[in-house]
Amino acid sequence: MRLLLTLPLLLAAVSASAAPPVYRCETAGKVSYSDSPCVGAKVIDVTPNQGVDQMSGKSRKGRDVQRTELNHAFDDALRPLTGKSRDDMDVMRRRIKLPARDQGECRQLDIRLPELEAAALRDTGASKAKADVDLYQTRKRYFDLKC
């Protein structure tokens, strides 16, 4: 019975989308930020600002921040039933619209990306350059699939 009551809430939470990662790229000494990966990119945290209006002291949150807060409230409420963290639920929201084949490839990329990121940090010289290119190609595929 409890599951039937929470199902509409779960579907509403799944329909909202999560923000994609932002990459910090350095090319010829110039820094740029992009939603698409580049060779040697670093993923940065761009959590939406949850500011307060300085004049009134009232919270003035954008629609995206309000949606994120609502999603997190749903995630926290459903955690005992699903066992999934907020991050897991964000991933699920993003991937629910993908074809099954792409979802499977995204799961494989989830396993491969941390390995490649560790190799890019650990390696030096020519092996670092190859690790950076491999990481770029994998991130690019992840981006193209909208994982």
N, C-alpha and C positions, 0 to 999 in steps of 0.2 A: 504494500500500500504506500509506504513512504517513498519507494522508488517511482511509483506512478505520479506522485505529487511533485517530485523533483525533476522529472523528465522535461517538462516545458522550460524550466529554468536552465537546465543543461543545454537544451537546444538553442535558447536565446544567447547563452554565453558562447557557444561554439560559433555562432554566426558572425560575431565580431572578429576583426583581424588584429594580429599583433604587429608591432613595428619591426621592420627588417634591420639587420645590423648596419652600422656605419663603419667604413674603413678609412684609416688615415694613411695616405700615400705620399711618399717623397720621391720626386722626380727632378733630377738635376738641381738638388738643393732647395726646391720649392715644395711646400707642403700643401696638399689638397685633401678634401674630404669627399667621399662618394658613397653611394649605396651599392655600387658594383665594385668587386674586388680588383686589385692590381697586384703586380709582382712585389713582394716584400711588404704587403699591407699589414697593418695592425688593426684589430677590431677594437673600437672604443665604445664606451658606455654613453649613451645619449638618452638617459631617462628623462621623460618630459618634465618640465618645470611645473611645480605645484605651488606657485606663488600666491602671495596675498597682496591685495591692493593696499598700497602704502597710505593712502588717504583715509579710507574707511576701515581698514583692518579686516575686511571681509574677504573670504576666500573667493578668488576669481579663477576658476579652472576652465580650461578649454574642453571642448567636446571629447577630444582624444583622451585627456586625463580622466574625465568623468567615466568614459567607457572602460578604461583600464582599471579604475577603482571598482566599478561594478563587476567586471570580470574577476578581479581578485577576490571580491566578496563571495561571488559564486564559487570560485575555486576553493576558498577556505571552507565554505559550507558543504561542498561536495567531497572534500578530501577524505572524510571517514568512509564514504561509499566507494570512491574511485581509487584511493591510495595514490593519487597523482599530485605532484607539486604544482605550484603556479606556472613554473617554466614548462613543465610537461603539458599542462593544459594550453598554454600559449602556442606550443608547437602543434598540438592537436587542432586548434582553431585554424592555424595557417594551412595545415595539410588536409583538412577534411574535404576541401574542394578539389583536390588533385586526383587524377586517375590512379587506380590501384597500382599500376606499374611504376608510376612516378613516386608514389608513397614508398614502395619497396626500395627504389633507388635512393630515396632520401634517408631511409634507415641505414642503408649501407654507407652512405656518405657521413652519417652521424658517427659511425665507428671509425671511418678513415680519417676524418678531419683532425681529431686530437692527436693521432699518430703523426700526421704530417706537420702539425704545428710544433710538436715536440722535436721532430727532426730538423725543422727550420731553425729552432733556437739552439739546438745542440751542435749541428754541423758547422764546419768552417771551410773556406776556400771554394773549390769547384763543387764539392758536394753540397755546400750551403746554397749555391746558385741553383743547382738542380732541385734541391728541396724547396726553395722558394717558388720555382716554376711549377713544380708538382702541386704545391699548396695553392698557388694561384689558379691552376686549371681545375682543381677540385672545388675551390670556393666559387669559381665561375659557373661550374656545372650546378652547384647548390643554388646559386643565385638564379640561373636560367630556369631551373625546375620550380622555383618559388617555394623551396623547402622551408 
